[in-house]
Amino acid sequence: MDSPADSWGRYPRTTARVVRVTDRHQPLPPGDASYLPYGNGRSYGDSCLNDGGVLLHTRGLDRFIAFDPATGELTCEAGTLLADILDLAVPQGWFLPVTPGTRFVTVGGAIANDVHGKNHHRSGTFGHHVRAFELLRSDGSRMRCTADENADWFAATIGGLGLTGLVTHATLQLRRIAGPWMVTESHRFGELSEFFALSAGSEADYEYTVAWIDCAATGASLGRGLFSRANHAPSRPSARPTPATRRLSVPLTPPVSMIGPLTLRAFNQFYYHRQHGKVAHAVTHYEPFFYPLDAIGGWNRLYGPRGFLQYQCVVPPGAAMDAMATLVRIIAAAGGGSFLAVLKQFGEQLSPGMLSFPRPGTTLALDFPFRGPTTLDLLNRLDDVVAEAGGAVYPAKDARMSGTRFRQYFPQWEAFSRYIDPRFSSSFWRRVES
């Protein structure tokens, strides 16, 4: 039976037949409709949706297959959450080498979107640390894919949006840590040029760097924010650290969006000034540093029944300063944006996937409550700035970019399309390939 299917942004609304996959040894289900893997539904737009088709719900593929605590090599099924890996690995002195802003994504989803984190300048993307995976095709064939074995399929599947087949299980290389604590610094800055200076001065000595910016500020305060940099603590800290975050929950969807110009300005004013002093030092558990929004279950409901669109772009280094200033100026003038607008730098490492989003430059990510044509027009104007600067928009966060823009952002799309399984498709791909 068909049922409604949502992404985390809850826009667009689609209907698909959900088939739960619980055994990695079983073939794909029979039928004529198109397939698409669906993990934990944490992609924001329609790259994880398949309107009118079949969603292969993989959360039942959640078993650990092997873990070597001496080397940090882990093999698990594709529906395993990053949170489950952390629960297993951190007590044994290991951590994810790359993690996005939520730990509630599956390994298969992390591969399909080649996710990135706050340490791209050091460790690249998630795909850099995938040693192998099995790819199940609709014809029943199975391929072991590594950087050396079936290397072209390896590159097509990493960042391939789930279109090359079903990843059943994968082997990852974790990284050593002394414990769950982070040594952090937070720097308050008053304009975008300070962000770029702080980033340049932090890359050599800090593994993790990221900034929150006040997307509602205008005039002389345009682009102000808080810059965070951190390293894993080398040993158990002597000072009393900040503990793991307690989890709250948004139980219901309000009738209208709780995110508007007035609440946004008030929150951002408070958040910017909550730090006493120019620089703040802390020792904290890894959870509040890496996953601040995971502390609020169902936070996507705050945007109301119409949902929201997240917009994430990257702009190359030579154009980044001017382009980011223009983007922030447009967003502030429109009164849009979100509480958590994230600005960070990507490093020089080339991503391993054909359609991987990260590339050298500066990336901005923020949410927009969906208000119909007004929101779509605003994002199209942001696209114009990004395209002119030679940048790109992240498919995992997108629900509306045109096919023309997609092909400009990802010129490898035609070579990639040769690896798409003939039975696999998505709402996103049908939108951008035409």
Secondary structure, DSSP 8 states (H G I E B T S, - for coil): -EEEE--TT--S-EEEEEEE---TTS-----SS-EEEE-SS--SSSTT--TTSEEEE-TT---EEEEETTTTEEEEETT-BHHHHHHHHGGGTEE-SS--S-S-SBHHHHHHTT---TTHHHH--GGGGEEEEEEE-TTS-EEEE-SSSSHHHHHHHTTSTT-S-EEEEEEEE-EE-SSSEEEEEEEEESSHHHHHHHHHHHTTT-SEEEEEE-TT--GGGTT-EEEEEEEE-SS--SS--B-----EE--S--SS-S--HHHHHHHHHHHHHSS-SSEEEEEEEHHHHH-GGGGEETGGGGG-TT-EEEEEEEE-HHHHHHHHHHHHHHHHHHT---S-EEEEEE-S---SSTT----SEEEEEEEEE--THHHHHHHHHHHHHHHHTT-EE-GGG-S---HHHHHHH-TTHHHHHTTS-TTB--HHHHHHH-
